[in-house]
Amino acid sequence: MGAGGSKPEDIAKLAQNDGGYKPPLGPPNPENPIVWFDMRLGRYGDATPLGRIEIEVKQDICPKTAENFIQLAQAPPGKGYKASRFHRVIPTFMCQGGDFTADNGTGGYSIYGSRFADENFQLRHLGPGVLSMANAGPNTNGSQFFLCVAQTPWLDGKHVVFGQVVSGYGVVKAMEACGSRSGQTAFDVMIADCGVKGGNTGGASTTTAALQAPAAPAPRSRGKAAALAQPRMAAQLCLQRSAALQGRAVAAARRQSHAARAVVAPRARAIAMV
């Protein structure tokens, strides 16, 4: 548990202070759309509201990746981000979400099908508030994403940065306080509602794709975590695989499930995590 204590209401107090946060990628482009997440702790009627996060989506730099995020933020529950969970939260590293099919980091899919290619690596992981795509290696983007709570330069050139938090970073800090070194959260960190405002929110063709989803059952990941790290004193960092399975038997997925958990070994050996 983080500094917010063990009660949801204590953690919610952290959301009221952003600590003088400034967007790490610089002033937002007013022509870019804003995706908003209304966050809460808990799934049911006794859930504790945390507040709203507003994220500038860099449509001017990563239009294809941005479109995927925008459309999934407008899709109904079960087909996009609404009512989904941040399933993996590691303090001083990141908060990962976007698995709206399996709810555990093994599922999700993009509006383009199962996976799509890395668009570019023009933007970098410069600090807290950066929005980036989770993947299982080169060109395996789906729906999963993460919000950085620290500078993570070792991810540059491996994960596509495509946005930044512009408002509500205190909410992200409250989410971080729910995390652990293993990534498990003390409470369900839920996207209660979400949407898009401003900018170009996309055309009908991609919206239809997002709402219809694949014809087959929602694909699941093969379960092999992506190795992300540059070698540094035996430290290795991984982000949870978001790529989806197609046509694989459930038994095969279960046999490989032990590999689905990401291994995160920060540079400081004392806080290495499995």
C-alpha positions in Angstrom: 0.0 0.0 0.0 1.1 3.5 -0.7 1.3 6.5 1.6 -2.5 7.1 1.3 -3.2 4.4 4.0 -5.4 1.4 3.8 -8.9 3.0 3.4 -10.3 4.2 0.0 -11.3 7.5 1.6 -7.7 8.1 2.7 -6.4 7.3 -0.8 -9.1 9.6 -2.3 -7.6 12.5 -0.4 -4.4 12.2 -2.4 -6.4 13.0 -5.6 -6.9 16.6 -4.4 -3.3 17.6 -4.7 -1.3 17.3 -8.0 2.0 18.4 -6.3 2.6 21.2 -8.8 2.4 18.8 -11.8 3.3 20.1 -15.2 2.8 18.1 -18.5 6.1 16.5 -19.3 5.7 16.9 -23.1 5.2 20.6 -22.8 2.1 22.8 -23.3 -0.8 20.8 -25.0 -1.7 21.4 -28.6 -5.2 22.9 -28.4 -6.1 21.1 -31.6 -5.6 17.7 -30.1 -8.5 15.9 -28.5 -8.7 15.3 -24.7 -9.7 11.9 -23.4 -11.1 11.9 -19.9 -11.4 9.1 -17.3 -13.6 9.4 -14.3 -11.9 7.2 -11.8 -13.1 5.4 -8.7 -12.0 2.7 -6.2 -14.3 -0.3 -6.2 -16.7 -1.8 -8.8 -20.0 -1.5 -7.0 -22.4 0.9 -5.3 -20.0 1.6 -2.4 -17.2 2.6 -4.7 -15.2 5.7 -3.7 -14.8 8.4 -6.4 -11.3 9.7 -7.1 -12.0 12.3 -9.7 -11.2 13.0 -13.4 -8.0 12.6 -15.4 -7.8 14.5 -18.6 -5.3 13.3 -21.2 -4.1 15.1 -24.3 -3.9 12.5 -27.1 -1.1 13.5 -29.5 -3.2 13.1 -32.7 -0.8 15.5 -34.4 2.1 13.1 -34.0 0.7 9.6 -33.7 -2.7 9.8 -35.5 -3.3 6.0 -35.8 -2.4 5.3 -32.2 -4.4 8.2 -31.1 -7.5 7.1 -33.1 -7.3 3.7 -31.4 -7.3 5.2 -28.0 -10.0 7.8 -28.8 -12.4 5.2 -30.2 -12.0 2.8 -27.4 -12.7 5.6 -25.0 -16.0 6.1 -26.7 -17.0 2.5 -26.9 -19.6 0.8 -24.6 -18.5 -1.3 -21.6 -17.0 -4.6 -22.6 -15.8 -3.1 -25.9 -13.7 -0.3 -24.7 -12.3 1.4 -21.7 -15.5 2.3 -19.9 -16.0 0.1 -16.8 -12.5 -1.4 -17.2 -9.8 -1.7 -14.6 -6.2 -0.6 -14.2 -5.1 -4.1 -13.5 -1.4 -3.4 -12.8 -0.1 -0.5 -10.7 3.6 -0.3 -9.6 4.6 2.6 -7.5 7.4 4.8 -8.9 6.9 3.2 -12.3 3.5 3.1 -14.0 -0.3 2.4 -13.9 -1.4 0.0 -16.7 -4.9 -0.6 -18.0 -6.9 -1.2 -21.2 -7.7 -4.9 -20.8 -11.4 -4.7 -21.3 -11.9 -8.4 -22.2 -10.0 -10.4 -19.6 -9.5 -7.8 -16.9 -6.1 -9.3 -15.9 -3.6 -8.1 -18.5 -4.0 -11.0 -21.0 -6.7 -9.5 -23.2 -8.0 -6.5 -25.2 -7.7 -5.7 -28.8 -7.4 -2.6 -31.1 -9.9 -1.0 -33.4 -7.8 -2.3 -36.3 -8.2 -6.0 -35.3 -5.9 -7.8 -32.9 -2.7 -5.8 -33.1 -1.2 -3.0 -35.0 2.3 -1.7 -35.8 4.4 0.8 -33.8 3.6 4.1 -35.4 6.7 6.1 -34.4 9.0 6.8 -31.5 9.1 10.6 -31.9 7.9 11.2 -28.3 9.8 10.0 -25.2 9.0 8.8 -21.7 10.1 12.1 -20.2 8.4 12.0 -16.8 5.2 11.4 -14.8 2.0 11.7 -16.8 3.3 10.3 -20.1 0.8 8.0 -21.9 2.3 5.1 -23.7 1.3 1.8 -25.3 1.9 -1.5 -23.6 3.1 -4.2 -26.0 4.6 -7.7 -26.4 7.5 -6.6 -28.5 7.8 -4.7 -31.8 4.5 -4.1 -33.7 2.2 -5.8 -31.2 0.0 -2.9 -30.0 -3.6 -3.7 -28.9 -5.7 -1.7 -26.4 -3.5 -1.8 -23.3 -1.7 1.4 -22.2 0.1 2.8 -19.2 0.5 6.1 -17.5 4.0 6.8 -16.2 4.5 8.0 -12.6 8.2 8.5 -13.2 10.7 9.2 -15.9 11.3 5.9 -17.8 13.9 6.5 -20.5 14.7 2.8 -20.9 11.3 2.4 -22.6 12.2 4.9 -25.3 12.2 3.3 -28.8 10.3 0.3 -27.5 6.9 1.7 -26.6 4.9 4.3 -28.5 4.3 7.5 -26.4 1.2 9.2 -27.7 -0.1 11.5 -25.0 0.2 13.1 -21.6 -2.0 13.9 -18.6 -2.9 17.6 -18.7 -5.3 17.7 -15.7 -6.0 15.5 -12.7 -2.5 14.2 -12.0 -3.5 14.0 -8.3 -5.9 11.2 -9.3 -3.0 9.3 -10.9 -1.1 9.7 -7.7 -4.0 8.3 -5.7 -4.1 5.3 -8.1 -0.4 4.8 -7.6 -1.0 4.6 -3.8 -3.2 1.5 -4.5 -0.4 -0.4 -6.1 2.4 -2.8 -5.0 5.7 -4.1 -6.2 4.0 -7.0 -7.7 1.5 -4.8 -9.6 -1.5 -6.1 -7.7 -3.8 -3.3 -6.4 -5.3 -3.1 -2.9 -8.6 -2.0 -4.5 -10.2 -2.2 -7.9 -9.0 0.9 -9.7 -11.9 1.5 -12.1 -12.7 3.7 -15.1 -16.2 4.5 -14.1 -16.9 6.6 -17.2 -14.8 8.0 -20.0 -15.1 10.1 -23.2 -13.5 12.5 -25.6 -13.8 16.3 -26.0 -12.3 18.7 -28.5 -10.1 17.9 -31.5 -10.9 15.4 -34.2 -12.7 12.5 -32.5 -12.5 10.2 -35.4 -14.7 9.0 -38.3 -17.6 6.5 -38.5 -15.5 3.7 -40.0 -13.2 3.3 -37.1 -16.0 3.8 -34.6 -17.9 1.0 -36.2 -14.9 -1.2 -36.0 -14.4 -0.5 -32.3 -18.1 -1.3 -31.5 -18.3 -4.4 -33.5 -15.0 -5.9 -32.3 -13.7 -9.1 -33.9 -16.1 -11.6 -35.3 -14.5 -14.4 -33.2 -14.6 -14.3 -29.4 -12.4 -11.7 -27.8 -8.8 -12.7 -28.4 -6.5 -13.4 -25.5 -2.8 -13.0 -25.2 -0.4 -15.8 -25.7 0.9 -15.0 -22.3 4.5 -14.4 -22.9 5.7 -11.1 -21.3 7.6 -8.6 -23.3 11.2 -8.0 -22.3 11.7 -4.3 -22.3 14.9 -3.5 -20.5 18.3 -2.5 -21.4 20.9 -4.6 -19.5 21.9 -2.7 -16.4 23.3 -4.5 -13.4 21.2 -7.6 -14.0 18.0 -5.5 -14.0 15.3 -6.3 -16.5 12.0 -4.5 -17.1 9.0 -5.8 -18.8 5.5 -4.6 -19.6 2.5 -6.9 -19.6 1.7 -8.4 -22.9 -1.4 -6.9 -24.5 -1.4 -8.9 -27.7 -4.5 -11.1 -28.3 -4.8 -14.8 -29.1 -6.7 -15.9 -32.2 -7.7 -19.5 -32.8 -5.7 -20.8 -29.7 -7.3 -23.3 -27.4 -8.1 -22.3 -23.9 -5.9 -25.1 -22.5 -2.9 -23.7 -24.3 -3.5 -20.3 -22.9 -3.7 -21.7 -19.4 -0.5 -23.7 -19.8 1.3 -20.5 -20.7 -0.4 -18.3 -18.1 2.5 -18.4 -15.8 4.5 -16.4 -18.3 1.8 -13.7 -18.7 2.9 -11.9 -15.5 5.4 -9.2 -16.4 8.7 -9.1 -14.6 9.8 -5.6 -13.6 13.3 -5.2 -12.2 14.1 -1.5 -11.7 17.7 -0.4 -11.7 17.8 -0.5 -7.9 18.2 -4.2 -7.2 16.6 -3.8 -3.7 13.2 -3.2 -5.2 13.3 -5.7 -8.0 9.9 -7.3 -8.6 8.5 -10.5 -10.0 
